[in-house]
Amino acid sequence: MPRERRIAVICTRRLGDVLLATAMIRSLKRAAQPGTRIEALVSPETVPALIGNPDVDEIIAVPHRPTWREAWALLKRIFRRYEVAVTTIFSDRAHILAFLASARRVAVVPPANEPGAGWKRWLAWKSLRANDRAMNVVEQNLQLIERMHVMRWPEVVPPRPVDLSPLDRKLGEGWRDRRYAVVHPAAMYPYKGWTLEGWRALVADLAARDLHVYLTGGPAEAERALAASIVEGMDAAHVTNLAGELKFPELTPLIERARVFVGPDTSVTHLAAATGAPTIALFGPSNVVAWGPWPRSASGRSPAKWKMSAPLQHQGNVWIIQGVTHCAPCLLEGCERHQQSRSDCLAQMPSQRVLAVIDEALRAA
C-alpha cells in the first residue's frame, strides 16, 4: 500500500452490497500505514451496514438525486481528497465519484460486451472485470484490491450498535439466556420470497422444538404485515414479533447468539452468515454463485464457492437450499420475469425440507 493517508471506498448500491464490501475494507485497513483514514461513500439508506465498523473512519451518504447545493457540497468534500478511490460496483455514478475523488482509481468494471466497459476501464488505474458466473461478490472485491498488492482479509464485518441498552429494553430481561431461533421472512422482492404457509409451519415447528422464535423484519408496511400474518394465533410465550422494531446494527447481537437463523436471499441473511450463527438461506431463481452468503469460516485460501445448481449446499456455518424445480436457478426475476412475480421453485418448497436442514444445523452447532 502507498503511504497516503486517505482511501475512498465507493459502494452506492444496496445494503447487502455495502455489507459484503466490508471484507475488502478490512483488507485495506490492515494493509494501510498507521493513521490512514478509510472513508466510505454509500447511499443514505445503506449507512446502517457500516455502523460500529472499526475499519471505517467516516461514512459519507451520497444522495440519489442531490440538489445543486447538495452536489456542490459533496464535490467540495471529496474532490481529489483521496490518494486512492476504490469502487466495488460499475454504475456510471460510482465511476464518476471515483474520478472526482482521486487521480488513482481501482474499480470493478463491466464485462467487455456491456455498455460503458471501455471508458470505465480506461479511467481506472487498476481494474477487474466483473464475472458473476465465476465468483462470489466478496471474492471479486478481494481480487480487485489484490491488483494493488493488498493481502486479502476475507472477513465480512457485521455492523454493531454503539449502545446495547435499547436492544435489552426491546427484548426484555434474560433474552441472552434463551434457546432461540431468528427467522427473517421478508425478501426485498416477492420473486425471492417463500410462502406465508411455509413460514407459519416453520415457526410453529421451531417452537415445538423448544426454541423461542424471534421474527425480524424492516419497518415497511409490507414486512410488518407479513410478520403479523405469520404470528397470528400463535402463543406470544414462544414467538416474539420484532418486525420494524430493530435497527439493522441491532440484529447482529441478536442473531449471533441464535441457535439457528432462517431467511431468504436478502441482506439480513448475509449479516447472519457474517455473525457465525448457523444460517439457512432459502434461494430461488437468484445467482447463488455471486450472492450466496459468505460463511464466517471462509478463508483466503479457500473462498466460498457455491455451485450454480444444487438442491442443498453447505459451507461452514451456511446452508443454502436452492428451490425445488429443475429450472432453479434460472437467474431471472421469477416465473413472470418481473420483481413482483412468483417463483415456483420457492412456492413449491415444503417446510419439511427446510426443517430437515435446520435439524442438521442444530446437530452441527
C-alpha positions, 0 to 999 in steps of 0.5 A: 500500500502507498503511504497516503493517508486517505482511501475512498471506498465507493459502494452506492448500491444496496445494503447487502452490497455495502455489507459484503464490501466490508471484507475488502475494507478490512483488507485495506485497513490492515494493509494501510500505514498507521493513521490512514483514514478509510472513508466510505461513500454509500447511499443514505439508506445503506449507512446502517451496514457500516455502523460500529465498523472499526475499519471505517473512519467516516461514512459519507451518504451520497444522495440519489438525486442531490440538489445543486447545493447538495452536489456542490457540497459533496464535490467540495468534500471529496474532490481529489481528497483521496490518494486512492478511490476504490469502487466495488460496483460499475454504475456510471455514478460510482465511476464518476465519484471515483474520478472526482475523488482521486487521480488513482482509481481501482474499480470493478468494471463491466464485462467487455460486451456491456455498455460503458466497459471501455471508458470505465476501464480506461479511467481506472488505474487498476481494474477487474472485470466483473464475472458473476458466473465465476465468483462470489461478490466478496471474492471479486472485491478481494481480487480487485484490491489484490491488483494493488498488492493488498493481502486479502482479509476475507472477513465480512464485518457485521455492523454493531450498535454503539449502545446495547441498552435499547436492544435489552429494553426491546427484548426484555430481561434474560433474552441472552439466556434463551434457546432461540431461533431468528427467522427473517421472512421478508425478501426485498422482492416477492420473486425471492420470497417463500410462502406465508404457509411455509413460514407459519409451519416453520415457526410453529415447528421451531417452537415445538422444538423448544426454541423461542422464535424471534421474527425480524423484519424492516419497518415497511408496511409490507414486512410488518404485515407479513410478520403479523400474518405469520404470528397470528394465533400463535402463543406470544410465550414462544414467538416474539414479533420484532418486525420494524422494531430493530435497527439493522446494527441491532440484529447482529447481537441478536442473531449471533447468539441464535441457535439457528437463523432462517431467511431468504436471499436478502441482506439480513441473511448475509449479516447472519452468515457474517455473525457465525450463527448457523444460517439457512438461506432459502434461494430461488431463481437468484445467482447463488454463485455471486450472492450466496452468503459468505460463511464466517469460516471462509478463508483466503485460501479457500473462498466460498464457492457455491455451485450454480445448481444444487438442491442443498449446499453447505459451507461452514456455518451456511446452508443454502437450499436452492428451490425445488424445480429443475429450472432453479436457478434460472437467474431471472426475476421469477416465473413472470420475469418481473420483481413482483412475480412468483417463483415456483421453485420457492412456492413449491418448497415444503417446510419439511425440507427446510426443517430437515436442514435446520435439524442438521444445523442444530446437530452441527452447532 
